[in-house]
Amino acid sequence: LIENWEKIKEYYEAWWNCEILDKVPLWVAAPRDDPQSRKILSGKEMWIRKGEKFNKEKTIRNAEKTLEATFYGGVAFPCYWPNFGTDVFSAYMGAGMEFLPIFPPVITGPAAIEEGVNPVSWAKWNNPILKDYSDLSIIQVKEDNIYWQKTKEFVSSALERSQGNYIVGSTDIHPSMDSLVVLRGSPQQLCLDLVDNPEGVKKTIKLLWEAWLKVYEESYYNIVVKRQEGTSAWINLWAPGKFYPVENDLSV
């Protein structure tokens, strides 16, 4: 699936080094020009039902078919990353999750874009698992958490199957304030916390970043470092070393 990879890498390496090669790099993806590819990307036959969300064989197989149906131009490349939703980082600590009834195995193609299915899930609001800032012991990844276990399984399985045909990226790890919003039950509550207990918020954010580092290392980087060239993530860019697009949507 990856064509002209050696040339594509040059543009990414130049970009990371603040350099420009012969032209401005563009990331272009579109359905391949054949009936089967258009059918796959415009319909939902490859999509995953909520009850199948932990079925890694079906999810990754359908993701591969979706990637195969996609044309990649410029510096674009096929990338699969496990997607249990943007709040999965909070779920690792015990937050509840709600999933769409059906969602694509990988976010690409007209059907996924038109229906706006990213995220595929969301946190259960108004159900804070961090009641206050007096006890921060919950701010840690639960080793027996099903989402935590499945994230690592999906990454490992995809790497075994990819054989260099596509890049395996990190899951969407919403850390920091975005995670604390979920743990405290709502954006409104966290805004009040910033006024009522700013020191408590700061201490919690520090612990969340420590947890984020564990998640990135143990659920992704330590798994791919010796089995894949470089890294990627939900933003579908590539880096020769460690890379992740951190964000703080609460500030928007």
ZABASE-587763 format. One line per field, with one value per residue (C-alpha): residue number from 1; residue in one letter; y, z, x. Coordinates in pm, whole numbers. Example, Ala and Ser with C-alpha at 12.3 -4.5 7.8 and 13.67 -1.06 7.14 Angstrom:
ZABASE-587763
num [1 / 2]
residu [A / S]
y [-450 / -106]
z [780 / 714]
x [1230 / 1367]
//
This chain:
ZABASE-587763
num [1 / 2 / 3 / 4 / 5 / 6 / 7 / 8 / 9 / 10 / 11 / 12 / 13 / 14 / 15 / 16 / 17 / 18 / 19 / 20 / 21 / 22 / 23 / 24 / 25 / 26 / 27 / 28 / 29 / 30 / 31 / 32 / 33 / 34 / 35 / 36 / 37 / 38 / 39 / 40 / 41 / 42 / 43 / 44 / 45 / 46 / 47 / 48 / 49 / 50 / 51 / 52 / 53 / 54 / 55 / 56 / 57 / 58 / 59 / 60 / 61 / 62 / 63 / 64 / 65 / 66 / 67 / 68 / 69 / 70 / 71 / 72 / 73 / 74 / 75 / 76 / 77 / 78 / 79 / 80 / 81 / 82 / 83 / 84 / 85 / 86 / 87 / 88 / 89 / 90 / 91 / 92 / 93 / 94 / 95 / 96 / 97 / 98 / 99 / 100 / 101 / 102 / 103 / 104 / 105 / 106 / 107 / 108 / 109 / 110 / 111 / 112 / 113 / 114 / 115 / 116 / 117 / 118 / 119 / 120 / 121 / 122 / 123 / 124 / 125 / 126 / 127 / 128 / 129 / 130 / 131 / 132 / 133 / 134 / 135 / 136 / 137 / 138 / 139 / 140 / 141 / 142 / 143 / 144 / 145 / 146 / 147 / 148 / 149 / 150 / 151 / 152 / 153 / 154 / 155 / 156 / 157 / 158 / 159 / 160 / 161 / 162 / 163 / 164 / 165 / 166 / 167 / 168 / 169 / 170 / 171 / 172 / 173 / 174 / 175 / 176 / 177 / 178 / 179 / 180 / 181 / 182 / 183 / 184 / 185 / 186 / 187 / 188 / 189 / 190 / 191 / 192 / 193 / 194 / 195 / 196 / 197 / 198 / 199 / 200 / 201 / 202 / 203 / 204 / 205 / 206 / 207 / 208 / 209 / 210 / 211 / 212 / 213 / 214 / 215 / 216 / 217 / 218 / 219 / 220 / 221 / 222 / 223 / 224 / 225 / 226 / 227 / 228 / 229 / 230 / 231 / 232 / 233 / 234 / 235 / 236 / 237 / 238 / 239 / 240 / 241 / 242 / 243 / 244 / 245 / 246 / 247 / 248 / 249 / 250 / 251 / 252]
residu [L / I / E / N / W / E / K / I / K / E / Y / Y / E / A / W / W / N / C / E / I / L / D / K / V / P / L / W / V / A / A / P / R / D / D / P / Q / S / R / K / I / L / S / G / K / E / M / W / I / R / K / G / E / K / F / N / K / E / K / T / I / R / N / A / E / K / T / L / E / A / T / F / Y / G / G / V / A / F / P / C / Y / W / P / N / F / G / T / D / V / F / S / A / Y / M / G / A / G / M / E / F / L / P / I / F / P / P / V / I / T / G / P / A / A / I / E / E / G / V / N / P / V / S / W / A / K / W / N / N / P / I / L / K / D / Y / S / D / L / S / I / I / Q / V / K / E / D / N / I / Y / W / Q / K / T / K / E / F / V / S / S / A / L / E / R / S / Q / G / N / Y / I / V / G / S / T / D / I / H / P / S / M / D / S / L / V / V / L / R / G / S / P / Q / Q / L / C / L / D / L / V / D / N / P / E / G / V / K / K / T / I / K / L / L / W / E / A / W / L / K / V / Y / E / E / S / Y / Y / N / I / V / V / K / R / Q / E / G / T / S / A / W / I / N / L / W / A / P / G / K / F / Y / P / V / E / N / D / L / S / V]
y [0 / 242 / 367 / 581 / 557 / 648 / 971 / 1048 / 1008 / 1275 / 1535 / 1444 / 1444 / 1783 / 1921 / 1803 / 1978 / 2301 / 2256 / 2276 / 2043 / 2104 / 2174 / 2222 / 1878 / 1799 / 1519 / 1385 / 1088 / 983 / 668 / 462 / 482 / 149 / 42 / -181 / 88 / 348 / 102 / 31 / 397 / 525 / 252 / 90 / -275 / -247 / -68 / -218 / -261 / -148 / -504 / -588 / -306 / -546 / -784 / -700 / -952 / -811 / -449 / -465 / -676 / -428 / -139 / -296 / -329 / 35 / 145 / -66 / 114 / 452 / 637 / 819 / 1110 / 1358 / 1268 / 1074 / 714 / 443 / 446 / 237 / 326 / 168 / 397 / 350 / 720 / 1041 / 981 / 639 / 782 / 866 / 524 / 368 / 525 / 405 / 659 / 518 / 526 / 539 / 416 / 486 / 188 / 146 / 315 / 277 / 71 / 358 / 724 / 774 / 794 / 986 / 787 / 848 / 1215 / 1291 / 1142 / 1296 / 975 / 1095 / 1036 / 692 / 720 / 973 / 980 / 946 / 1301 / 1407 / 1095 / 1218 / 949 / 1216 / 1353 / 1616 / 1681 / 1536 / 1187 / 1162 / 789 / 719 / 916 / 612 / 357 / 48 / -251 / -473 / -214 / -369 / -61 / -54 / -421 / -403 / -95 / -284 / -595 / -400 / -228 / -556 / -739 / -462 / -461 / -835 / -800 / -481 / -625 / -272 / -223 / 49 / 244 / 164 / 475 / 550 / 568 / 908 / 994 / 1297 / 1394 / 1691 / 1923 / 1723 / 1415 / 1607 / 1738 / 1377 / 1272 / 1568 / 1506 / 1818 / 2119 / 2347 / 2172 / 2196 / 2568 / 2612 / 2407 / 2647 / 2922 / 2725 / 2493 / 2587 / 2406 / 2086 / 2116 / 2170 / 1865 / 1652 / 1772 / 1672 / 1320 / 1303 / 1386 / 1114 / 873 / 998 / 917 / 565 / 520 / 641 / 431 / 107 / 96 / 218 / 322 / 27 / -205 / -46 / 82 / -235 / -350 / -39 / 254 / 570 / 658 / 808 / 891 / 998 / 1304 / 1075 / 1235 / 1046 / 1103 / 912 / 909 / 973 / 1192 / 1269 / 1569 / 1673 / 1900 / 2087 / 2115 / 2272 / 2591 / 2628]
z [0 / 70 / -258 / -295 / 80 / 65 / -116 / 112 / 418 / 287 / 304 / 661 / 773 / 610 / 776 / 1120 / 1060 / 947 / 593 / 252 / -36 / -394 / -331 / -68 / 60 / 33 / 206 / -34 / 5 / -207 / -306 / -569 / -914 / -924 / -828 / -537 / -371 / -407 / -261 / 40 / 118 / 48 / 231 / 572 / 495 / 658 / 968 / 1316 / 1544 / 1904 / 2031 / 1811 / 1931 / 2095 / 1796 / 1681 / 1395 / 1227 / 1303 / 1167 / 867 / 773 / 832 / 590 / 324 / 378 / 345 / 29 / -124 / -65 / -301 / -127 / -301 / -210 / 131 / 238 / 349 / 487 / 865 / 1111 / 1477 / 1740 / 1794 / 2101 / 2108 / 2221 / 2590 / 2611 / 2820 / 3090 / 3045 / 3139 / 3482 / 3514 / 3328 / 3154 / 2775 / 2531 / 2172 / 1848 / 1729 / 1428 / 1327 / 1074 / 1159 / 1044 / 992 / 616 / 314 / 225 / 450 / 762 / 682 / 583 / 899 / 1131 / 1319 / 1484 / 1777 / 1768 / 2138 / 2417 / 2794 / 3022 / 3149 / 3495 / 3645 / 3805 / 3925 / 4081 / 4347 / 4475 / 4497 / 4844 / 4710 / 4373 / 4391 / 4099 / 3865 / 3730 / 3454 / 3583 / 3459 / 3442 / 3253 / 2938 / 2721 / 2834 / 2758 / 2421 / 2307 / 2349 / 2185 / 1881 / 1831 / 1853 / 1624 / 1362 / 1363 / 1301 / 1010 / 852 / 716 / 615 / 404 / 634 / 938 / 1280 / 1485 / 1847 / 1972 / 2046 / 2394 / 2525 / 2830 / 3063 / 3091 / 2843 / 3058 / 3379 / 3228 / 3199 / 3542 / 3706 / 3514 / 3298 / 3154 / 3378 / 3693 / 3588 / 3516 / 3871 / 4001 / 3834 / 4053 / 4372 / 4382 / 4128 / 4323 / 4322 / 3947 / 3898 / 4107 / 3915 / 3577 / 3675 / 3758 / 3433 / 3230 / 3411 / 3322 / 2962 / 2931 / 3058 / 2805 / 2512 / 2608 / 2709 / 2473 / 2168 / 2149 / 2333 / 2109 / 1772 / 1824 / 1707 / 1460 / 1260 / 1113 / 1289 / 1454 / 1373 / 1543 / 1479 / 1287 / 1021 / 1003 / 1033 / 1238 / 1242 / 1623 / 1904 / 1804 / 1930 / 1868 / 2220 / 2250 / 2497 / 2350 / 2668 / 2584 / 2244]
x [0 / 285 / 427 / 741 / 799 / 1167 / 1081 / 787 / 1010 / 1244 / 966 / 874 / 1236 / 1287 / 973 / 1082 / 1415 / 1242 / 1368 / 1201 / 1274 / 1167 / 798 / 531 / 422 / 52 / -141 / -408 / -642 / -940 / -1131 / -952 / -1108 / -1285 / -1640 / -1536 / -1324 / -1597 / -1847 / -1626 / -1560 / -1911 / -2099 / -2091 / -2023 / -1678 / -1807 / -1795 / -2095 / -2076 / -2083 / -1783 / -1559 / -1310 / -1300 / -949 / -942 / -1253 / -1168 / -814 / -914 / -1188 / -949 / -702 / -972 / -1063 / -700 / -661 / -960 / -797 / -563 / -277 / -111 / 160 / 302 / -7 / 26 / -205 / -219 / -419 / -453 / -680 / -977 / -1194 / -1277 / -1113 / -1187 / -1024 / -738 / -993 / -1151 / -816 / -874 / -1231 / -1446 / -1754 / -1789 / -2082 / -2033 / -2214 / -2421 / -2191 / -1866 / -1582 / -1271 / -1051 / -1146 / -1119 / -1347 / -1666 / -1902 / -1693 / -1640 / -2001 / -2148 / -1892 / -1816 / -1499 / -1514 / -1672 / -1754 / -1777 / -1750 / -2050 / -2097 / -2216 / -2065 / -1740 / -1503 / -1280 / -1514 / -1271 / -897 / -838 / -760 / -583 / -514 / -749 / -520 / -345 / -395 / -574 / -373 / -682 / -887 / -1037 / -969 / -606 / -557 / -732 / -539 / -212 / -355 / -480 / -142 / 49 / -191 / -187 / 194 / 201 / -40 / 95 / 422 / 520 / 206 / 77 / 193 / 49 / -18 / -93 / -449 / -605 / -474 / -664 / -458 / -434 / -735 / -945 / -909 / -973 / -1299 / -1416 / -1290 / -1467 / -1790 / -1823 / -1638 / -1842 / -1720 / -1357 / -1399 / -1528 / -1235 / -992 / -1136 / -1205 / -903 / -634 / -361 / -561 / -604 / -230 / -138 / -385 / -260 / 94 / -26 / -224 / 85 / 277 / -4 / -3 / 368 / 303 / 23 / 232 / 531 / 359 / 62 / 250 / 615 / 769 / 567 / 651 / 1006 / 1182 / 917 / 830 / 1018 / 904 / 573 / 236 / -95 / -454 / -335 / -181 / 161 / 489 / 803 / 1133 / 1128 / 881 / 588 / 240 / 7 / -94 / -396 / -615 / -964 / -1101 / -914 / -1084]
//
